[in-house]
Amino acid sequence: MSLASAAHQIASLDARHAPSSVTTPNGSPAVAAGGQDEVAERGMLAAILARLLDDAGEALYRDRDAARAYIARASALLRAQRGQDNTSHEHAPVTLVRGGLAPWQINRVRAYVEAHLDSTIRARDLAAIARLSTSHFSRSFKHSFGVAPFAYIALRRLARAQDLMLTTDDPLCQIALACGFCDQSQLTRMFRRHVGTSPNTWRRRHRGEPDAPLGALSPHAVRQEDLTC
């Protein structure tokens, strides 16, 4: 199957997983409660994956490294989404704490972060997705996630870097940029602080183990200045 065909198949995921419609008293169709948010989330994920695979298809014959990077990002995004699906029921009580974000806000913020780890992610952009002011969003985010937005983004970047180290042969300098770090030295500095060893050492130790533990990433060791170049 070509990458373009795969992209179009993924783009139809939201239609295949759409919730069953119900009829309102006046006979007009309506979507079950929560269904619209689920469709919107799946549609966003499908669009991101389709774009990544289309980009990979275009780069396949002119830049194989770039094509592999696009495919690795799509794969990492799918695995992250699968992990969210598998644990959604376990974390439901946590995400519904008083003062926290609503489930639809959490899902959209998570999807946006996963899709933009290689670029600058601003709190005001996340707040806009959640339809809140920046200050209100930051407080609600910490209630739901237990950490500030900048710490969550840093930890997701580290987790993505670990995933790429295990699933690709890309050099660390390329992985660092693909995960939104300024350079390899910034990745190495944060990696040592959170995982306890250098990226190269960790990669050699777990090479060939796609299910290797990603290590205990502590949000308390993240400093906001670590995210600036």
N, C-alpha and C positions, 0 to 999 in steps of 0.2 A: 504494500500500500504506500502511495506517495505521501510526502509530508502535507501537500495541499489537501489531499483527500482526508487525511487524519484531522487536519485543522477544521474542515467543514463538518466532519462527524462530531468533533468536540463542540463546535458551535451550536449543535442541535441538542446538547445535553439538557439545556433548560427546558426545552419543549417536552422531552421525554420524561423529565422528572417533575413536570408541573403538577400541582395538586389538583384533585378532582374538583370540578366546579359545582356549585350549588345554585339553586334558584331562589331569588328573593320573592317576597310576597307579591310584588307587582309583575313577576314573571321574567325579570331581567336576570342574566347570569351574574353570579358573584363568586369571588374566590374565597375559599375557606380562610378563617382567621389565621394570620401569620403566613398564609400562602404567598401573598404578593412579595413579602420580604424575602422568602426563600427563593422565589423565581428570580428576583432582582439579583440576589447574591450569586446564584448559579449562572445567571446570564453574564455577570461581571467576570466570573472565573472563566467561563467558556470563551469570552471575548479576549481575555488576556492570553489564554493558552493558544487560541487560534492565531493571534498576532505573533506570538513567539515561534510557533511552528511555521507560519508563513515566512518570517524573517530567516529561519533556519533553512527553509527550502531555497530562498533566494541566495543565501550565502554558501550553499553546499558546494558549488563548483568553483567559486572564486576565493573563498576563505573558509576552509574546513574547521579551523580553530574557532572561528566565530559561530559557525553552524553548531558545533558541539556545545559551545557555551549557551546558545539559545535553547538547545534541547535539554541541557542540564538544568537550566532555570525552570523550564516547563515541568520537568520531572520533580524538582524540589517543591514547586508550588503544588503539584498534585499530591505529593506525600504529606505536605503540611495540611492540605485540606482533608485528606483521609484521616490524619491524626485528630483534627478537630471534630470530624464526624464520629470517630470512635469514642471520643471522650466528652461529647457534648452533654450527655445525660449526667455524667459524673460531676461536671462543673456547673450545672444549672443553678444549684443553690448559691454558688459563689457569685455568679454574674447577676443575680437578682437581689443583691444586698441593697439596703436603703441608701440612697444617694449615689448609686452606681449607674452605669449605662444600661439601657434596655438591650435585650438580646439582639435585635436587628442592628443596633448601633455597634455592638461588639463585633458582629459578623462582618459588617461593612468595613470597619476600621482594620480588622485583622486582614481581610482580603486586600485592602489598599496597601498596607504595610508590606505584605508578602510580595506584591507585584512591583513595589518601588524600592526594594532594599538597595538597589544599585544606584539610587539617586538620592538627592536631598529630600527628607521628609520633615515637613514643618508641622508643629502642633496646630497652627491655624488651619492648615489643610485638613488635618484629621478632624478638627472641630467642625469645619464646614460639612464634612461628610456626615457627621453625627447631628448636624443642624443645631449646634450649641455655640455659645460664645467660647473663646479660647480658655478663659479662666474657669468657667463652669465645666467645660470638657476635661480640663486637666484634673480637677478635683474628682469628677465622676470616674474618670479613667483609673485613677489610683485606687478608688474604692473597689472597682471591679477586678483590676489586674494585680493589685498589691504593690505596684511600682509606678513611677512616673513614666509618661510616654517616652522620654528620651532613653530611659533605662531599658524599657521593653524593646525599643528599636535596636539598641546596641546588642542585646542578647539574641534577638532574632538574626542579626547580621552574623554573629559568631556561630550560631547554629547552622545558618546557611553555608558559611565558610567550611565548617566541619563536614557538612554533607558533600560539598563540591570536592573537598580533599579526598573523600572516600570514593566518589563516583566518577571522577575525571582525572586526567593526567595534566591538567592545567598547572602552570607554575603558580607559586604563591602570590607573586606580584599581580598576576591576572585575576586570581581569585579574590584578592583584596579589593580590587577595583570593581569587580562584579558584585561584591557584597556591600559596596558603599563606603569602604574605608578609603582614607586619603592615599595610602600607599602600604607597602608590605610591612614597614616598620610599625605603623599604627596597629595593623592586624596582629603582629607578633607581640607587641606590648600588651594589648588587651587579652590576647590568647593566654599569655603566661600568667596574667593576673587571675584569670577566671578558671583556666583548666589546670594550671600548675606546671605546664611544660611548654616547650616551643612547638609551633605548628609542624615543623619538619619532623621532630621526634614523635609527636602524636600520630602523624600521618604514616610514618614507617611502622609504628607499633600496631596500627589497626588496618594496615593496607590489606585489601582483599576481604574485609569484613564489612559488608554493606549494612549490617545491623549493629555495628559497633556502638557502644554507649557514647553519647556525646559529651559526657562529663557533667559535673554539677556546676552550672553557671549561676553564680551568685549575683543577684541584682544589686546588692548593697555595695559592691565594689565598683559600680559604674559611676563615673563622674561626667557631668555634662560637657566639660571641656574636652573629654576624650573624643567627642564626636565632631570636633572642629579641626580643620586642617591648618 
